[in-house]
Amino acid sequence: MHDVIDNPDLQRFELVEQGQTAFADYRAEAGRIVLSHVEAPIGLRGTGAAARLMEGVLSIVRERGLKVAPTCDYAAAYMSRHPEFADLRA
C-alpha cells in the first residue's frame, strides 16, 4: 500500500508527509508515463520522502500496466538503483 496519489489536474503524483508535499511531475503518453521532475520540499529532504514517492509512483504505474520513461535525473537514478522496477522502464 502506498500513500502516493495521482493528481491528474496538475499532472503530478503527490506524497504528503509532515504537512508538506513531495511531487513527481509527469506527462501521460500512450502506454507510458514520462517522469520529468521529482521534488521534495526542503523540510523533507534527507528523510527518504522522495524515495517513498518514487516507490509509490512505480507501484501505481505497475498497477496500471504502464511503463516509465524517466527524464528526471533523480527518477532515472532511483530506477537504476532498484532493479525490482527494471521491468517498468520504457
Secondary structure, 3 states (H helix, E strand, C coil): CCCCEEECCCCEEEEEECCEEEEEEEEEECCEEEEEEEECCHHHCCCCHHHHHHHHHHHHHHHCCCEEEECCHHHHHHHHHCHHHHHHEC
